[in-house]
Amino acid sequence: MDDELYMREALKEARKAAQEDEIPVGAVVVSKGRIIGRGHNQTERLNDVTAHAEILALSAATQTLGGKYLTDCTLYVTIEPCVMCAGALAWAQLSELVYGASDPKRGYARCAPSLLHPKTIVRSGVCADECSQLVLDFFAQKRG
């Protein structure tokens, strides 16, 4: 199944973030069966609160396409996007959002469920256990 294949690519990005001591969230943007943008959290490295995986993947994808709209694209991200990222996805007119684990504390669905573009199709729960465990392990290591 394509969703799992591309979520595994997002998980690779999330592991890069963990190796860099960043919260392990990863994202890839796919267009016509091809990954056109990748990103992982880099807020610490760049000293930038907006350097979330989704934002970086969107920026890479728009550079690849040469335009700001992602109307025929799917974003795969390991954790449910926050409100900031969901707003960016709406502005980009993203066709599909696929995320792994829900984020009941900071996810857009709790705070602003109608924030995405009205035509964006959302699927959740893809590789959810693995996506969630990566974050849980990261924070357990931080506390331990």
DACORJO-V680525 format. One record per pair of residues at least 4 apart in sequence whose C-alpha atoms are under 7 Angstrom apart, sorted by the first residue. I is the first residue (numbers start at 1). J is the second residue. D is the distance in whole Angstrom. If there is no record, write none. Layout:
i;j;d
I;J;D
I;J;D
//
This chain:
i;j;d
1;5;6
2;6;6
3;7;6
3;126;7
4;8;6
4;126;6
4;127;7
5;9;7
6;10;6
6;76;7
7;11;6
7;76;6
7;77;7
7;78;7
8;12;6
9;13;7
9;28;7
10;14;6
10;26;5
10;27;5
10;28;6
10;76;6
10;77;6
10;78;6
11;15;6
11;26;6
11;78;6
11;131;7
12;16;6
13;17;6
13;26;4
13;27;7
13;39;6
13;40;5
14;18;6
14;24;4
14;25;4
14;26;4
14;40;6
15;19;6
15;24;6
16;20;6
17;21;6
17;22;5
17;23;6
17;24;5
17;25;7
17;40;6
17;41;6
17;42;7
18;22;5
18;23;6
18;24;5
22;41;6
22;42;6
22;44;7
23;41;6
23;135;7
24;41;7
24;134;7
24;135;6
25;40;6
25;41;6
25;53;6
25;78;6
25;79;6
26;39;6
26;40;4
26;41;7
26;53;5
26;77;6
26;78;6
27;38;6
27;39;5
27;40;6
27;53;6
27;54;6
27;57;6
27;75;7
27;76;5
27;77;4
27;78;7
28;35;7
28;37;6
28;38;4
28;39;6
28;57;6
28;75;6
28;76;5
28;77;7
29;35;6
29;36;6
29;37;5
29;38;6
29;57;6
29;58;7
29;61;6
29;73;7
29;74;6
29;75;4
29;76;6
30;34;5
30;35;4
30;36;6
30;73;6
30;74;5
30;75;6
31;35;6
31;36;7
31;72;6
31;73;5
31;74;7
36;61;5
36;64;6
37;57;5
37;58;6
37;60;5
37;61;4
38;57;4
38;60;7
39;53;5
39;54;6
39;56;5
39;57;4
40;52;7
40;53;4
41;51;6
41;52;5
41;53;4
42;46;6
42;51;5
42;52;6
43;47;5
43;48;5
43;49;5
43;50;7
43;51;5
43;52;7
44;48;7
51;55;6
51;56;6
52;56;6
53;57;6
54;58;6
54;85;6
55;59;6
55;85;6
56;60;6
57;61;6
58;62;6
59;63;6
60;64;6
61;65;6
62;66;6
62;67;5
62;68;5
63;67;7
68;92;6
69;92;5
69;93;6
70;92;5
70;93;6
70;94;5
70;95;7
71;93;5
71;94;5
71;95;5
72;95;6
73;94;6
73;95;5
73;96;6
74;94;7
74;95;6
74;96;4
74;97;6
75;96;6
75;97;5
75;98;6
76;97;6
76;98;5
76;99;6
77;98;6
77;99;5
77;100;7
78;99;5
78;100;5
78;101;6
78;131;5
79;99;6
79;100;5
79;101;5
79;102;6
79;103;7
79;131;7
80;99;6
80;100;7
80;101;6
80;102;5
80;103;6
80;107;6
81;85;6
81;86;6
81;107;6
81;108;6
82;86;6
82;106;6
82;107;5
82;108;5
83;87;6
83;107;7
83;108;5
83;112;7
84;88;6
85;89;6
86;90;6
86;108;6
86;115;6
86;116;6
87;91;6
87;115;6
87;116;6
88;92;6
89;93;6
89;94;6
89;116;7
90;94;6
90;115;7
90;116;5
90;117;4
93;117;6
94;120;6
95;119;7
95;120;5
95;121;6
96;120;5
96;121;5
96;122;6
97;120;7
97;121;6
97;122;5
97;123;6
98;122;6
98;123;5
98;124;6
99;123;7
99;124;5
99;125;6
99;126;6
100;124;6
100;125;5
100;126;5
100;127;6
100;128;4
100;131;6
101;125;6
101;128;4
101;131;6
101;132;5
102;107;7
103;107;5
104;110;7
107;111;7
108;112;5
108;113;6
109;113;4
116;120;7
127;131;6
128;132;6
129;133;6
130;134;6
131;135;7
132;136;6
133;137;6
134;138;6
135;139;6
136;140;6
137;141;6
138;142;6
139;143;6
140;144;6
//
